[in-house]
Amino acid sequence: MTGARTKPHELRARRRRGQHGCWDQLIVAPLWVAYGANLGTMLRTCDAIGSCLAVPRTAHYRDALQLGDTLRGRRPCIHWVAPTKEGWLETQREAGRRIVAVELADGATPLTRLEPARRSTVLLLGHELLGVPDEVLATVDECVEIPMVGWGASLNVAVAGSLVAYRLAGLS
Ligand SMILES: C[S@@+](CC[C@H](N)C(=O)[O-])C[C@H]1O[C@@H](n2cnc3c(N)ncnc32)[C@H](O)[C@@H]1O
């Protein structure tokens, strides 16, 4: 049985106090995601699980995140990716982070078997039509696939990214 609906201010009081700090254990990186609505959704997911968000340092991403920011200024830490995505990814690798892609690919780990991140991890999400580029996919430490039984070829990228991010954060 459930009780009365909890008020938003009561929910907030039970959670983290103060501004998000750079947790660094999980950086969600929708580097190829194009649609503003998907970027806004990922921003909210990052806030919910306490992770950081990494996006290219371009006007498109800045504007999309500003528009999709429903967190009234208390948004998660944003890592601006520059000058190139490839160069930024190399820096993450050199810093000892694991690179995990969310993609439908041969040899991918099914979501049901994915373990929470034990060390600092970058989570890559692909473009709405083109996915994660093949040359990047070939270099990642792990690829995660969400099993599907329906007719659709794939999930919405923000849904797929959020499911995997929750799991890596150890919250589902
Ligand atoms: C709509 S899908 C891209 C599909 C694209 N036509 C392709 O074949 O690569 C956009 C992104 O959502 C994510 N995605 C969607 N469904 C997924 C699933 N079932 N498992 C893992 N990733 C998924 C991946 O990051 C993918 O790059």
The ligand as a Gaussian input file, in Angstrom:
#p B3LYP/6-31G(d) Opt

LIG

0 1
 C       18.408000       5.486000     -32.200000
 S       19.911000       4.777000     -31.806000
 C       20.887000       4.788000     -33.313000
 C       20.517000       3.753000     -34.258000
 C       21.339000       3.787000     -35.532000
 N       20.429000       3.650000     -36.599000
 C       22.354000       2.679000     -35.577000
 O       22.089000       1.696000     -36.224000
 O       23.419000       2.783000     -34.959000
 C       20.731000       6.093000     -31.010000
 C       21.598000       5.674000     -29.884000
 O       20.784000       5.165000     -28.835000
 C       21.490000       4.168000     -28.118000
 N       20.657000       2.957000     -28.158000
 C       19.378000       2.880000     -28.611000
 N       18.874000       1.660000     -28.403000
 C       19.838000       0.937000     -27.797000
 C       19.901000      -0.398000     -27.290000
 N       18.874000      -1.239000     -27.387000
 N       21.054000      -0.814000     -26.724000
 C       22.094000       0.029000     -26.604000
 N       22.100000       1.308000     -27.068000
 C       20.979000       1.759000     -27.642000
 C       22.857000       4.057000     -28.752000
 O       23.752000       4.910000     -28.058000
 C       22.611000       4.591000     -30.148000
 O       23.778000       5.085000     -30.725000

